[in-house]
Amino acid sequence: MSSQHPEILFLCVHNAGRSQMAAGFAREIGGERVVVHSAGSAPGETLNSAVVEAMREKGVDISNESPQKLTDEMGRSADVIVTMGCGDACPVYLGKRYLDWELTDPSGKDLDEVRSIRDDIEERVRNLVGELLGLRS
């Protein structure tokens, strides 16, 4: 790891749904023990309101977050880069561990569909943070 706290970068195109949910869960689960970045290759204007509501139901408030543009520094400092449906739109940083999570884009989906995506993301984040912090084998 590049520091005493593993750095995770959650990366998607618009940074308005999936990556924001993942970052919210990673911060909630990992607390001060992980450094979390969330960004997009072509960030949207605002977060998906159904995503914000679905996360609120889990007690994770991401309402003050906003889509962020990926910076070179984020990519270079991350220990793990988790891509979510950005394909060739996301740059590759050599020597980094990549995970590509195939997740449905919550854009245009109703709250029930977003809940299903949220729950999938939560399970994946719990496993990743647990692995990075040595909580699981």
Backbone as a printed PyTorch tensor [residue, N CA C, xyz], in Angstrom:
tensor([[[  0.8470,  -1.1820,   0.0000],
         [  0.0000,   0.0000,   0.0000],
         [  0.8910,   1.2440,   0.0000]],

        [[  0.3760,   2.3020,  -0.5920],
         [  1.1940,   3.5000,  -0.7220],
         [  1.2920,   4.2960,   0.5810]],

        [[  0.4190,   4.0230,   1.5240],
         [  0.4720,   4.7150,   2.8080],
         [  0.0070,   3.7260,   3.8650]],

        [[ -0.0390,   4.1780,   5.1130],
         [ -0.5160,   3.2740,   6.1570],
         [ -2.0210,   3.0280,   6.0210]],

        [[ -2.7060,   3.8700,   5.2830],
         [ -4.1350,   3.6970,   5.0210],
         [ -4.3290,   3.4290,   3.5390]],

        [[ -4.9370,   2.2810,   3.1960],
         [ -5.1490,   2.0130,   1.7750],
         [ -6.0430,   3.0730,   1.1290]],

        [[ -5.7040,   3.4340,  -0.1080],
         [ -6.4970,   4.4030,  -0.8690],
         [ -7.2810,   3.6840,  -1.9480]],

        [[ -8.5660,   3.9760,  -1.9900],
         [ -9.4630,   3.3840,  -2.9770],
         [-10.0330,   4.4970,  -3.8390]],

        [[-10.0100,   4.2900,  -5.1420],
         [-10.6320,   5.2220,  -6.0810],
         [-11.7850,   4.5010,  -6.7610]],

        [[-12.9930,   5.0150,  -6.5730],
         [-14.1810,   4.5030,  -7.2520],
         [-14.4210,   5.3880,  -8.4580]],

        [[-14.4450,   4.7830,  -9.6360],
         [-14.4290,   5.5370, -10.8700],
         [-15.5310,   5.0830, -11.8240]],

        [[-16.3310,   6.0400, -12.2960],
         [-17.3200,   5.7580, -13.3380],
         [-17.3890,   6.9750, -14.2570]],

        [[-18.2950,   6.9800, -15.1890],
         [-18.3300,   8.0720, -16.1590],
         [-18.8580,   9.3580, -15.5230]],

        [[-20.0700,   9.3110, -14.9840],
         [-20.7250,  10.5390, -14.5140],
         [-20.5200,  10.8530, -13.0330]],

        [[-20.0610,   9.8720, -12.2540],
         [-19.8160,  10.0810, -10.8270],
         [-21.0560,  10.6390, -10.1330]],

        [[-22.2060,  10.1250, -10.5270],
         [-23.4670,  10.6410,  -9.9670],
         [-24.3020,   9.5460,  -9.3190]],

        [[-23.7880,   8.3070,  -9.3010],
         [-24.5810,   7.2080,  -8.7650],
         [-23.7350,   6.1130,  -8.1480]],

        [[-23.3090,   5.1670,  -8.9830],
         [-22.5920,   3.9840,  -8.4860],
         [-21.3480,   4.3220,  -7.6870]],

        [[-20.4790,   5.1430,  -8.2430],
         [-19.2190,   5.4420,  -7.5480],
         [-19.4620,   6.2450,  -6.2680]],

        [[-20.4800,   7.0730,  -6.2690],
         [-20.8090,   7.8320,  -5.0590],
         [-21.3450,   6.9080,  -3.9580]],

        [[-22.1780,   5.9210,  -4.3560],
         [-22.6720,   4.9590,  -3.3610],
         [-21.5040,   4.1650,  -2.7870]],

        [[-20.6230,   3.6850,  -3.6610],
         [-19.4800,   2.8930,  -3.2030],
         [-18.6050,   3.7000,  -2.2480]],

        [[-18.3320,   4.9440,  -2.5980],
         [-17.5070,   5.8000,  -1.7430],
         [-18.1860,   6.0350,  -0.3990]],

        [[-19.4900,   6.2590,  -0.4190],
         [-20.2250,   6.4630,   0.8260],
         [-20.1290,   5.2570,   1.7460]],

        [[-20.3090,   4.0730,   1.1730],
         [-20.1840,   2.8560,   1.9800],
         [-18.7510,   2.6550,   2.4640]],

        [[-17.7620,   2.8970,   1.6120],
         [-16.3650,   2.7020,   2.0090],
         [-15.9930,   3.6200,   3.1700]],

        [[-16.4670,   4.8570,   3.1210],
         [-16.1890,   5.7920,   4.2270],
         [-16.8870,   5.3330,   5.5040]],

        [[-18.1060,   4.8510,   5.3630],
         [-18.8920,   4.3840,   6.5100],
         [-18.2420,   3.1400,   7.1250]],

        [[-17.8380,   2.1980,   6.2940],
         [-17.2990,   0.9250,   6.7630],
         [-15.8530,   1.0620,   7.2220]],

        [[-15.0490,   1.7700,   6.4460],
         [-13.6230,   1.8660,   6.7480],
         [-13.2410,   2.9870,   7.6880]],

        [[-14.1010,   3.9880,   7.7770],
         [-13.8190,   5.1210,   8.6520],
         [-12.4790,   5.7650,   8.3380]],

        [[-11.7220,   6.0460,   9.3860],
         [-10.4170,   6.7020,   9.2510],
         [ -9.3330,   5.7590,   8.7330]],

        [[ -9.6600,   4.4690,   8.6280],
         [ -8.6470,   3.4790,   8.2460],
         [ -8.4280,   3.3870,   6.7400]],

        [[ -9.2880,   4.0370,   5.9580],
         [ -9.1260,   4.0390,   4.5000],
         [ -9.2400,   5.4660,   3.9720]],

        [[ -8.6050,   5.6990,   2.8330],
         [ -8.7340,   6.9650,   2.1260],
         [ -9.5720,   6.6570,   0.8870]],

        [[-10.6300,   7.4380,   0.6880],
         [-11.5850,   7.1380,  -0.3770],
         [-11.7120,   8.3250,  -1.3240]],

        [[-11.6290,   8.0270,  -2.6160],
         [-11.8720,   9.0210,  -3.6580],
         [-12.9660,   8.4840,  -4.5660]],

        [[-13.7570,   9.3800,  -5.0900],
         [-14.8040,   9.0360,  -6.0430],
         [-14.7380,  10.0660,  -7.1530]],

        [[-14.7250,   9.5810,  -8.3980],
         [-14.5770,  10.5150,  -9.5100],
         [-15.1960,   9.9470, -10.7760]],

        [[-15.3040,  10.8270, -11.7700],
         [-15.8370,  10.4280, -13.0580],
         [-14.9710,  10.9400, -14.1840]],

        [[-14.9970,  10.2070, -15.2960],
         [-14.2370,  10.6440, -16.4670],
         [-14.9470,  11.8060, -17.1620]],

        [[-16.2810,  11.8580, -17.0300],
         [-17.0870,  12.9670, -17.5710],
         [-18.2030,  13.2340, -16.5730]],

        [[-17.8790,  13.8740, -15.4360],
         [-18.8470,  14.0160, -14.3500],
         [-20.1170,  14.7630, -14.7450]],

        [[-21.2250,  14.3090, -14.1490],
         [-22.5070,  14.9640, -14.3620],
         [-22.6090,  16.2380, -13.5400]],

        [[-23.7960,  16.8150, -13.5660],
         [-24.0330,  18.0680, -12.8310],
         [-24.3410,  17.8200, -11.3580]],

        [[-25.1980,  16.8370, -11.0870],
         [-25.6580,  16.5730,  -9.7210],
         [-25.7650,  15.0680,  -9.4980]],

        [[-25.8820,  14.6990,  -8.2240],
         [-26.1000,  13.2930,  -7.8980],
         [-27.5200,  12.8860,  -8.2660]],

        [[-27.6720,  11.6210,  -8.6080],
         [-28.9750,  11.0280,  -8.8820],
         [-29.7820,  11.0620,  -7.5770]],

        [[-30.9670,  11.6660,  -7.5960],
         [-31.7600,  11.8190,  -6.3700],
         [-32.2170,  10.4790,  -5.7970]],

        [[-32.4740,   9.4880,  -6.6520],
         [-32.8550,   8.1610,  -6.1570],
         [-31.6850,   7.5020,  -5.4320]],

        [[-30.4760,   7.7520,  -5.8830],
         [-29.2710,   7.2340,  -5.2230],
         [-29.1330,   7.8580,  -3.8340]],

        [[-29.3170,   9.1640,  -3.7520],
         [-29.2260,   9.8590,  -2.4600],
         [-30.2580,   9.2900,  -1.4860]],

        [[-31.4860,   9.0850,  -1.9560],
         [-32.5590,   8.5550,  -1.1110],
         [-32.2520,   7.1170,  -0.6840]],

        [[-31.8030,   6.2850,  -1.6100],
         [-31.4910,   4.8860,  -1.2900],
         [-30.3820,   4.8050,  -0.2390]],

        [[-29.3960,   5.6650,  -0.3360],
         [-28.3130,   5.6800,   0.6480],
         [-28.8070,   6.2000,   1.9990]],

        [[-29.6850,   7.1840,   1.9780],
         [-30.2550,   7.7220,   3.2150],
         [-30.9720,   6.6070,   3.9810]],

        [[-31.6390,   5.7140,   3.2530],
         [-32.3360,   4.5940,   3.8870],
         [-31.3790,   3.6810,   4.6520]],

        [[-30.1310,   3.6510,   4.2470],
         [-29.1050,   2.8400,   4.9090],
         [-28.3400,   3.6390,   5.9640]],

        [[-28.7480,   4.8830,   6.1770],
         [-28.0910,   5.7200,   7.1710],
         [-26.7970,   6.3610,   6.6940]],

        [[-26.6030,   6.4070,   5.3640],
         [-25.4020,   7.0200,   4.7970],
         [-25.8290,   8.2510,   4.0100]],

        [[-25.4220,   9.4240,   4.4930],
         [-25.8240,  10.6780,   3.8630],
         [-24.7790,  11.1250,   2.8480]],

        [[-25.1540,  11.0720,   1.5700],
         [-24.2540,  11.5580,   0.5140],
         [-24.8390,  12.8100,  -0.1610]],

        [[-25.8290,  13.4110,   0.4770],
         [-26.5410,  14.5400,  -0.1310],
         [-25.6510,  15.7610,  -0.3760]],

        [[-24.5620,  15.8880,   0.3700],
         [-23.6700,  17.0370,   0.1850],
         [-22.5440,  16.7630,  -0.8120]],

        [[-22.5030,  15.5450,  -1.3500],
         [-21.4820,  15.1980,  -2.3350],
         [-21.8740,  15.7720,  -3.6940]],

        [[-20.8910,  15.9120,  -4.5510],
         [-21.1690,  16.3430,  -5.9170],
         [-20.2160,  15.6090,  -6.8510]],

        [[-20.6240,  15.4060,  -8.0960],
         [-19.7480,  14.7200,  -9.0480],
         [-18.4050,  15.4320,  -9.1820]],

        [[-17.3340,  14.6300,  -9.1900],
         [-15.9760,  15.1610,  -9.2570],
         [-15.2790,  14.6440, -10.5080]],

        [[-14.4600,  15.4680, -11.0900],
         [-13.6480,  15.0770, -12.2480],
         [-12.4180,  14.3100, -11.7630]],

        [[-12.1210,  13.2160, -12.4120],
         [-10.9250,  12.4480, -12.1010],
         [ -9.6910,  13.3240, -12.2890]],

        [[ -8.8000,  13.3030, -11.3010],
         [ -7.5200,  13.9900, -11.4360],
         [ -6.4140,  12.9410, -11.5210]],

        [[ -5.3240,  13.3150, -12.1360],
         [ -4.1810,  12.4270, -12.2530],
         [ -3.6840,  12.0180, -10.8650]],

        [[ -3.7180,  12.9400,  -9.9300],
         [ -3.2630,  12.6670,  -8.5690],
         [ -4.0910,  11.5500,  -7.9270]],

        [[ -5.4190,  11.5800,  -8.1240],
         [ -6.2740,  10.5240,  -7.5660],
         [ -5.8540,   9.1560,  -8.0950]],

        [[ -5.6420,   9.0930,  -9.3980],
         [ -5.2620,   7.8260, -10.0090],
         [ -3.9100,   7.3320,  -9.5560]],

        [[ -2.9670,   8.2380,  -9.4300],
         [ -1.6070,   7.8470,  -9.0580],
         [ -1.4930,   7.4740,  -7.5790]],

        [[ -2.3160,   8.0620,  -6.7250],
         [ -2.1950,   7.7860,  -5.2890],
         [ -3.0010,   6.5590,  -4.8520]],

        [[ -3.9440,   6.1200,  -5.6820],
         [ -4.8090,   4.9960,  -5.2910],
         [ -4.0480,   3.6790,  -5.2640]],

        [[ -4.3680,   2.8570,  -4.2790],
         [ -3.8520,   1.4930,  -4.2290],
         [ -4.7350,   0.5710,  -5.0590]],

        [[ -6.0360,   0.8400,  -5.0160],
         [ -7.0140,   0.0510,  -5.7620],
         [ -7.9130,   1.0100,  -6.5250]],

        [[ -8.1200,   0.7350,  -7.8070],
         [ -9.0330,   1.5230,  -8.6270],
         [-10.1880,   0.6130,  -9.0340]],

        [[-11.3930,   0.9960,  -8.6180],
         [-12.5910,   0.2230,  -8.9320],
         [-13.3530,   0.9630, -10.0180]],

        [[-13.4260,   0.3570, -11.2040],
         [-14.1670,   0.9650, -12.3030],
         [-15.5680,   0.3640, -12.3500]],

        [[-16.5020,   1.1910, -12.7910],
         [-17.9100,   0.8070, -12.8220],
         [-18.5330,   1.2620, -14.1300]],

        [[-18.3550,   0.4830, -15.1450],
         [-19.0180,   0.7750, -16.4100],
         [-18.4400,   1.9230, -17.2110]],

        [[-17.1670,   2.2320, -17.0240],
         [-16.6350,   3.3370, -17.8260],
         [-15.8400,   2.8590, -19.0240]],

        [[-15.5740,   1.5740, -19.1000],
         [-14.9100,   1.0220, -20.2760],
         [-13.6670,   1.7910, -20.6610]],

        [[-13.5640,   2.1470, -21.9310],
         [-12.3880,   2.8560, -22.4370],
         [-12.3490,   4.3280, -22.0260]],

        [[-13.4220,   4.8280, -21.4120],
         [-13.4580,   6.2350, -21.0090],
         [-12.5970,   6.4970, -19.7780]],

        [[-12.2210,   5.4410, -19.0580],
         [-11.3990,   5.6110, -17.8660],
         [ -9.9350,   5.3590, -18.2040]],

        [[ -9.0460,   6.2520, -17.7820],
         [ -7.6260,   6.0480, -18.0650],
         [ -7.0640,   4.8830, -17.2580]],

        [[ -5.9340,   4.3630, -17.7040],
         [ -5.2630,   3.2660, -17.0150],
         [ -3.9850,   3.8000, -16.3810]],

        [[ -3.8040,   3.4750, -15.1140],
         [ -2.5910,   3.8460, -14.3930],
         [ -1.7870,   2.5720, -14.1750]],

        [[ -0.6050,   2.5180, -14.7420],
         [  0.2240,   1.3220, -14.6650],
         [  0.5900,   0.9980, -13.2240]],

        [[  0.6240,  -0.2820, -12.9310],
         [  1.0390,  -0.7340, -11.6100],
         [ -0.0390,  -0.6810, -10.5540]],

        [[ -1.2440,  -0.3230, -10.9190],
         [ -2.3340,  -0.2420,  -9.9570],
         [ -3.1660,  -1.5170, -10.0100]],

        [[ -3.7660,  -1.8510,  -8.8960],
         [ -4.7060,  -2.9710,  -8.8580],
         [ -6.0610,  -2.4380,  -9.3250]],

        [[ -6.6090,  -3.1190, -10.3250],
         [ -7.9100,  -2.7180, -10.8710],
         [ -8.9550,  -3.7710, -10.5770]],

        [[-10.1330,  -3.3130, -10.2360],
         [-11.3180,  -4.1610, -10.1460],
         [-12.3610,  -3.5220, -11.0470]],

        [[-12.9940,  -4.3110, -11.8930],
         [-14.0660,  -3.7910, -12.7440],
         [-15.3650,  -4.4080, -12.2700]],

        [[-16.1800,  -3.5870, -11.6360],
         [-17.4640,  -4.0630, -11.1280],
         [-18.5400,  -3.7830, -12.1630]],

        [[-19.1220,  -4.8350, -12.6850],
         [-20.2230,  -4.6850, -13.6300],
         [-21.5000,  -4.4580, -12.8410]],

        [[-21.9560,  -3.2330, -12.8640],
         [-23.1370,  -2.8140, -12.1110],
         [-24.0700,  -2.0490, -13.0400]],

        [[-25.3520,  -2.2420, -12.8560],
         [-26.3420,  -1.5060, -13.6260],
         [-26.2440,  -0.0240, -13.2980]],

        [[-26.3260,   0.8150, -14.3020],
         [-26.3280,   2.2610, -14.1020],
         [-27.6700,   2.6560, -13.4930]],

        [[-27.6780,   3.3380, -12.3390],
         [-28.9360,   3.7240, -11.7070],
         [-29.6730,   4.8720, -12.4020]],

        [[-29.0440,   5.4890, -13.3840],
         [-29.6740,   6.6120, -14.0820],
         [-31.0030,   6.1860, -14.6970]],

        [[-32.0650,   6.9180, -14.3680],
         [-33.3790,   6.6520, -14.9200],
         [-34.1210,   5.5000, -14.2750]],

        [[-33.5130,   4.8710, -13.2650],
         [-34.1440,   3.7340, -12.5890],
         [-34.9820,   4.2210, -11.4160]],

        [[-36.0410,   3.4500, -11.0920],
         [-36.8620,   3.8170,  -9.9370],
         [-36.1630,   3.3850,  -8.6460]],

        [[-36.7030,   3.8180,  -7.5140],
         [-36.0610,   3.6090,  -6.2220],
         [-35.8660,   2.1270,  -5.9160]],

        [[-36.8270,   1.2710,  -6.2630],
         [-36.6660,  -0.1650,  -6.0120],
         [-35.4670,  -0.7320,  -6.7640]],

        [[-35.2940,  -0.3290,  -8.0160],
         [-34.1520,  -0.8000,  -8.8060],
         [-32.8410,  -0.2590,  -8.2360]],

        [[-32.8620,   0.9880,  -7.7890],
         [-31.6650,   1.5930,  -7.2040],
         [-31.3010,   0.8910,  -5.8980]],

        [[-32.3010,   0.4820,  -5.1190],
         [-32.0180,  -0.2580,  -3.8730],
         [-31.2540,  -1.5470,  -4.1670]],

        [[-31.6320,  -2.2370,  -5.2060],
         [-30.9590,  -3.4850,  -5.5780],
         [-29.5020,  -3.2150,  -5.9570]],

        [[-29.2630,  -2.1670,  -6.7250],
         [-27.8970,  -1.7800,  -7.1090],
         [-27.1120,  -1.3950,  -5.8530]],

        [[-27.7300,  -0.6090,  -4.9880],
         [-27.1000,  -0.1630,  -3.7320],
         [-26.6710,  -1.3560,  -2.8880]],

        [[-27.5470,  -2.3580,  -2.7530],
         [-27.2380,  -3.5060,  -1.9120],
         [-26.0870,  -4.3300,  -2.4900]],

        [[-26.0340,  -4.4330,  -3.8110],
         [-24.9320,  -5.1190,  -4.4830],
         [-23.6230,  -4.3740,  -4.2150]],

        [[-23.6620,  -3.0660,  -4.3460],
         [-22.4740,  -2.2420,  -4.1000],
         [-22.0290,  -2.3670,  -2.6460]],

        [[-22.9690,  -2.3290,  -1.7160],
         [-22.6080,  -2.4220,  -0.2980],
         [-21.8660,  -3.7300,  -0.0070]],

        [[-22.3570,  -4.8300,  -0.5420],
         [-21.7060,  -6.1240,  -0.3070],
         [-20.2880,  -6.1330,  -0.8850]],

        [[-20.1310,  -5.6130,  -2.1030],
         [-18.8090,  -5.5750,  -2.7340],
         [-17.8460,  -4.6870,  -1.9430]],

        [[-18.3390,  -3.5370,  -1.4780],
         [-17.4810,  -2.6180,  -0.7130],
         [-17.0880,  -3.2450,   0.6210]],

        [[-18.0270,  -3.8970,   1.2870],
         [-17.7090,  -4.5630,   2.5600],
         [-16.5910,  -5.5890,   2.3610]],

        [[-16.6890,  -6.3620,   1.2900],
         [-15.6610,  -7.3650,   1.0050],
         [-14.3150,  -6.7120,   0.7040]],

        [[-14.3240,  -5.6550,  -0.1190],
         [-13.0820,  -4.9880,  -0.4870],
         [-12.4180,  -4.3320,   0.7280]],

        [[-13.1770,  -3.5640,   1.4780],
         [-12.6020,  -2.8850,   2.6580],
         [-12.1220,  -3.9140,   3.6760]],

        [[-12.8960,  -4.9780,   3.8660],
         [-12.4780,  -6.0270,   4.7760],
         [-11.1620,  -6.6550,   4.3480]],

        [[-11.0260,  -6.9050,   3.0590],
         [ -9.7800,  -7.4730,   2.5280],
         [ -8.6140,  -6.5070,   2.7230]],

        [[ -8.8070,  -5.2330,   2.3710],
         [ -7.7310,  -4.2420,   2.4710],
         [ -7.2820,  -4.0140,   3.9130]],

        [[ -8.2070,  -4.1490,   4.8380],
         [ -7.8800,  -3.9080,   6.2430],
         [ -7.5200,  -5.1970,   6.9820]],

        [[ -7.4830,  -6.3090,   6.2410],
         [ -7.1110,  -7.5770,   6.8490],
         [ -8.1850,  -8.1670,   7.7370]],

        [[ -9.4330,  -7.7590,   7.4940],
         [-10.5320,  -8.2690,   8.3200],
         [-11.0860,  -9.5860,   7.7870]],

        [[-10.7710,  -9.8580,   6.5170],
         [-11.2230, -11.1070,   5.8810],
         [-10.0640, -11.6790,   5.1000]],

        [[-10.1040, -12.9690,   4.9130],
         [ -9.0460, -13.5940,   4.1170],
         [ -9.3930, -13.6130,   2.6570]]])
